[in-house]
Amino acid sequence: MELLNDMALFVEVAQIRSFRGAAEATGIPNSTLSRRINALEKAIGLRLLHRTTRKVELTEAGQLYYERCKRIVDEARIIVPFEPVDTLILGISASVSPLHRI
């Protein structure tokens, strides 16, 4: 489940192209989001994002991984029925991140 959580966070960062924006959208701290994306990159052995102080861009591998992750995350949200707000959502407390409810 942790991998699916990290994939959902990666999709947010990839879509918004900003750690700060994705952190605001998900309601989790920027440092936690960055740490989770770093862990994801390490787990799969690929650099997904090119980070500068001004912007975040997908690497070639990141673009391919994003397309696959988006499909998987979208499917997970369809397959798993919505839970009450006080339950865990993709491993992130719903009170913190209602956007990741699956």
Protein Blocks (a to p, Z undefined) as FASTA:
>chain_A
ZZmmmmmmmmmmmmnopaklmmmmnopafklmmmmmmmmmmmnopafbdcdfkbccddfk
lmmmmmmmmmmmmmmmmmpccddfkbceehiafklmmmlgZZ
